[in-house]
């Protein structure tokens, strides 16, 4: 209760400050400070899909209505209060930015689901890739999350900005967890037409439950782009990575090679995309493996298990007109399954969104999101019974924003729907959320 009173008071002070400042606070011409506060109320048709405490065995979200079962869905209303700030300095050839954000969620009926989340992010850039021979960039993000993340973070942070898209997460389960991401990149303008990016990225996920396995990923990437026209470049990308998890017998590695296309030269269109091949090596020698019927199938010799797959990563931002914007993102990768020991899965995600400005003060946006998890090994669902698990999640979001002329106040209404279908018995679900909210920013 004290947290809510304190947060409410801070929100009111931020609202008053927003009436006095239009574009943040200037700190002695050294840096600028943005502050924001957001308050929303949401109807959730399937509230217990989220398990903040991490006790996933208590989750009650599944249904089997098609065969006469009774849905276990339980609805509720929750309220979110978010306070945040960003301290930054930016010039043509320099950027340093620190973001902090705290969110509090309270449920009307299921108070055992009450929770808080936290975001801390730091970014720095020295140089400008269009003009300087060398550019150095760094990004660090730490997040304590209980539900979906609020932004569609790109797998490659040289991709166009698509954080406003609704994207079903591709690395995590919706339970309480901590995520840490680090990435550094050196850009070298080798010639007037040839650029090279050398990057290293590290990510780790820790769950607040012993029923899910923590895991981490370390990868290096080399990317070459050669200008073929005034506005476009050919792209060649190579990756090597190593994964680690308590669920794995060994630390598998992977190699990815993609070719593609890059466009950064126009104000209307920013696009980066590539496709190619990937190989994931589990470094695990086995003599047998149960198939989907539970029958042991032979694996010749003591070879390592390898997964060969089609790899792709695309992201784009296109201004269809002065009022209409199109954004899209899609990628896939192999990663260890959090709920099973030694069972990787190929995860594919994609999202397409379009927004349109209405009568200057309104913005209407819609997004469609897709995720597919295809598990490599059959999983046991009963004594001696195995199935090939594949999960598919479709989602959609429609949002209407009211944007007053000065731009520091935003009132919005949002509808968000998600449907999961899986080959596991009795574990399909759907969820509808309807939200009204207000956000102020200075």
N, C-alpha and C positions, 0 to 999 in steps of 0.2 A: 504494500500500500504506500509506503514511504517513497519507493522508487517511482510509482505512478504520479504521486503529488509533485515530486521533484522534477520529473520529466515533463509533466504538464506545465509547471511554472516556467521551465526552460523553453518550452515550445511557445508559450505566450510571449516571453521576452524576445524570442527570435522573430515572431510575427511582428512585434512592434519595431524591431530593428529593420525588418524588411521594408517597412514603409519609409524608412529614412535613407536606405542605400539601394541603388539599382544594380550595381555590378560588383558586389563584394566590397571588402574593406581594404583600403590601401594602407599598408604598414610602412610608413616613412619612405615610400618609393623603393623599398627593398624587396618586398614580397606583397602578395595579396592573400586575403583570407575569405573563403566562401563558407557560409554556414547554412544548414538546412534543417528543417523539421518536417515530419510527415505523420499524420494520424489517419488511420483507416479502420473500417469495420467490414468484416467478411462473413458471409454465410457459406459454410462448408458442408456439402452433402455427405462427406465421408471423412469425418474429422480424425478418426483414429488411424489413418494412414501414416500419420506422423508420430514418431515415438521419441520424444526428446530425451528420455532417460536412457535410451539405448536398449531397453528390454524388448527385443523384437518378438519374443515368444508371446508377448501380451497383445500383439497387434491384431486388430479385429477389422479387417478390410475386405476379406474375400467373400465371394458369393458364388452360388451354383444354381441360379434361378432357372436356367434352361432345362434342367432335369428335375425340377420340382423342389429344389432346395430353398432355404430361407436366407435372404440376404443378411449379412452381419453388419451392414453399413449403419453408422450412427451419425446424425448431423449435429451441428452446433454452430454458434456464432463466436468469433474471436475478434479482438481489437489489437492492432499493431501500432506502436509508437516508436518512431525512428528519429534519432538525432545524430547529426554528422557535421564534419567540417573538413575543409581542404585548404592547406597552406601551400602556396606554390609561388615560384618565380619562373617566368618564361620570356625568352627573347628569341630572335631568329635562330640562334645557334646554341641555346642552352635551355634546359628545362630541369627543374627539381620540384617534386610534388609529394606531399605527405597527406594521406587521407585516413581519417578515423570515423567510425560509425558504430553506433550501438542501437540495437532494436529490442523492444520488450513486447511480448505477446501474452495476452490474457484471454482465457476461454470463459464463456458464460456458464457452462455446465461442467465440462470436464476439466476442472482446475488442475488435475494431475498432468495435463498437457502444457501447462503454463511454462514459458521458457524465455530465454534471452539469447541473442546472437551478437557477434562482434566482427568487425572488419577493420583491418589495418593494411594499408597499401602504400608503398613507396616507389616512385619512378624517377629516373634521372637520365638525361641525355646530354651529351657534349658533342656539338657539331651538327651539321645539317647535310643529309645524304645527297641532296641535289647539288650542293656547292662545294663541300669540303672533301678532301681526299680520304680522310678517316673520320668515322663517326662511332662513338661508343655509347651504348645504352644499357640500362639495368632496370629490372623490375623485381620487386619483392611483394608478396601478398600473403597475409595470414588471416584465416577466416575460421570462426567458430560458428557452425551452422547446424540447424536442427531440421529445416525443411529444404526446399529447393533454394539454390543460390539466386540472388536477384539479378544476375547479369550473365550473358552468354560469353564466357571467357574463351578467347581463341586459343587453340592448341599451339599456334605459332604467333607470337606477338608482333611479328612484322606484317601480319594480315591486316586488311582494312578493319576499322572499328565497327563491330556489330553488337556492342554490348546492350543495345536497346531491344534486341530480339529476345523473344520468349523461346528458350532452347532447353529441352529436356536434358538434364545433366548426363554425362557419359562415363563418369568415374565412380559414382558413389551411390549408396543406398540412403533412403530418407530416414535416417536416424541421427542422433546427436554425434557430431564428428568435428575434427579439426583438420584443416587443410593448410599446407605451407607450399608456396610456389616461388622458386627463384629462377631468374633467367638473365643472361648477359649476352650481348651481341656486339660484334665489331664489324662495321661496314667499311669496305675498302673500294674506292673508285679506282680501279686498276687502269682503265683508259676512259676516254670520253664515252664509250659505248658499253664497256664491260664493268660490271659491279660484282663484288663478292661479299656475302654475309657469312660470318663464322659465329656460331652461337652455341651456348651450353645452357641446359635447363634441368632443373631438379624439382620434383614434386612428391609430396608425401601425404598420406591420408591415415588418420588415426581415429578409430571408432570408440565410443564410450560403451562398449559391450564386448564380452569375451566370445560372443557368438559370431562375430565377423572378424575377418583377418585384416590387419593393417598392411599396407603395401606402399612401395615407393618406386619412382622411375627416374633414372638419370640418362640423359641423352645429349649427344652432340650433333650438330647439323652444319653442313656446308651448302650454300646456295649461290648459284651463279645466274645472273641475268644479263642478257646481251640485247642491246637495243637494235631492233630490226626496222622499225619505223619511227616517226617522230613521237608517236604516242604509245607505242607498245614494245614489249621485250619478250624474248624467249627465255624460259626458265628451266633450270636443272637443279634438282634438290636431292641431297643424299643425307641419310640419318643413320646413326648407330646408337643403340640404347641398351641399358641393362636394368632389369627389374628385380626387386627384392620383396619378399613377403614371408610371414610366418607360415603361410599356407603352402609354400613351395619347397620341394625337395632340394632344388638348386636355384641359382640365380639365372634365369633365362636371359638371353639377349636377342636383339632383333636388328635387321637391316632393312632400310627402305630406300628405294630409288624412284624418283618421279620426274617427269618432264611436264612443262606447262607453259602458261602464258601470264604475263604481268602487265597491268596498265595502271600507272600512277600519274599520268601526265595531264589529265583533264579535270576540270572542276566538277563536271557532271558524273563522271564514271571513275570509280576506283575498283579494280578487280585483281585478284590473285588466285590462281588455281593450277593444280597439277594432278596428274594421275600416273600410276606406274605399278610396281610390284613391291611386295614386302615378304620377308621371311623371318619367322619367329622360331627360335630354337630353344626347346625346353630342357635340353641336356639331361634327358631322362631315358634310361634304357629299361624296357619292360618286355616280358615274354608273352603277356596276355592282357586282354582288355575286355570287359563285358560290353556286349552290344546292347541295343535298345530292348532286346528281348531277355536280357540277363544271361545269354549264352556266351561262354568264353570264346573269343576269336583270337586266332594266332597272329602274332606280329613277327615277321621273319627277322631272324638274327637279333642282335643287341644294338640296333641302330638308335640314334637319338631321335626323339620325336620332333619333327619340324612342321610348321604350318606355313604354307605358301598362300598368299592372298593378294587380291587386287587392292591397291592403296590409293586413296585420294584425299585431297584437302583443298576446299574452295571457299572463298569469302568475297563478297562484293557489296558495293554501295553505289546506287544509281539514281540520280535525280531525273525522274521521268519528265518533270516540269518544275516550275518554281514552287508549286504547291504539293507535289507528289514525289515521294521517295520510296524506292524499292531496296530492300536489304536481303541478303541470303548468306547462309553458312552451311557447310557440310563437311564431314570428315569421318574417317574410321581408323581403328587401331585395335591391336590385340592387348589384352590386359588380364591379370589374374582375377578370378572370381572371388569376391569378398566372402561369400557364404560357404564355399567348398574348398577342400584341401586339394591343391595340385590340379586345378582344372581351369585352363585359360578360356577366354571367350573373345570373339570378334564383335566389337561394338561399333555400330554405325549410327550417326546422328545427322539430322538435317533440319533446317528451319528456313522458312521464307516469310517475309513480312512486308507489308505495304502500308504507308501512312499518307494521309491527304489532309491538307489544311482547308478548313471550311470557314468562309466569312471572316477571315483574319484571326478570329479569337477562338476557334474550335479546331481540334485535330482529331480525326478518326483513324484508327490503326487496327489492322488485323494481322494475325500471325498463325501459321500452321507449323507444327513441330512433329518430328518423327524420331524414334529411337528403336533399334533392334539389337538384342543381345543373343548371339548364337554361340552356345557352349560347345567346346571341343569334345569333351568326354560325356557319355551318358551318366545320368544321375539316378541314384536309387530313391524311389518313392514308396516302396513297400518291400517286405521280405522277398528277395529274389526278383524284384520287378524294377527294371530300369527304363528310363525314357530319354530321348534326345531333347534336351531343354532348349527352347527358343522363346524369347519374350519380345513382344512388339508393343510399343507404346505410341499412340497417336494423341496429339494435343492440339488445342486451338484456343486462341485468345482474341477478344474484341475489346477495344478500349476507346472511350471518348474523353478528351481532355478539354477543359476550358482554360484558356490562356489569356489573361488580361493584358492590356497594352504594355505595362511596365515590366512584365515578365517575372515578377518575384512571387506570384501566387498561382497555384495550379490546383484546380478541382477536377476530379476524374471519377468515372464509373467504368467498371471492368468486369467482364465475364470470362472465365477460364475453365476449360473442360479437358479432362484427360481420361483415356481408356487404355487399359492394358489387357492383352490377350497372351496367354502362355500355354505351352504344351503340358505344363504341370497340372494335375487334376485339382479342381476347385480353388484356383488361385487367380482367376480373372477379377478385375475390379474396374470401377469407373469413379470419377470424382468431378463435381461441379462446384466452382467457387464464384460468388457474386460479391463484388467489392465496391464500396464508396469511400473516397478518400480526399484529403486535402494536403497539399505540400507547399511550403514556403521556402524561399531560398534568397540569400543575399550574397 
